[in-house]
Amino acid sequence: MSFMKSFKQYITEEADPEGVLIHGNKIIVGVTHETPIRIADSQLKTKIQQHGMNHGFYYEGKPGPDIKQSDLGLHDVSDYKGGFDEVRLQQQKRSQDIKPHNLSLIFGNVNTNWGNGISDHFKSGTVFDGIHSWARSHFGDFVTPEHVSGLLKAASENTDHDFLSLAKKTPAASGKEFLGKIEKIAWPDDWATKKRTAGPEKLVDAETQERDTHLIHHMPAGVYVIGGGHLKSINKVI
């Protein structure tokens, strides 16, 4: 059994996150990532705290302000078992089985991630070389140029672009603009209502579904702190 309730019932206005989803042995707390978690409903707060103490807390991506000064009694990264995405990544590294949609991570939050290390892979050569360098660094040395070609061919589907050819002739210095162009196709302003048929849209949607499925069906019991925007897609795989 699962249910999603509006955070407006539980959270003070300082945080304004998106919702709480409770499913089986998991409690998923949607946050803004920019403000500490503040839970107004004392019963819900106690339920989340106790469940986390019994089974552990997990965060998404890199710890942000939501992790520190939290109303859940969590004040440091050390209070968490770790990032749940890292668990899946280690499994991918061990299996050495990645698909084009797994590599589409590089098309997400380009402006932010460019300054968080991705730019280091685009110092020389072409955009294709930069994507390959990043993929090897992120997933492992088993990633081949064929993996990157598969990603860019898939990204070109149902668009007016041949991203594979463009990547091979575009200087790496233009990598941010190249990735940003694909990101805009993947996440247009009307992404929530339009039919998503373009290659980049299908790639990121497949990655989202696989990630959500892993969280719900393969991660252990615990409390998961995650960007509130993910709650709707997670609810679809329950």
Summary of the structure (lengths in Angstrom):
residues: 238
radius of gyration: 19.0
end to end distance: 8.9
largest distance: 58.2
contacts: 731
relative contact order: 0.17
helix: 53%
strand: 13%
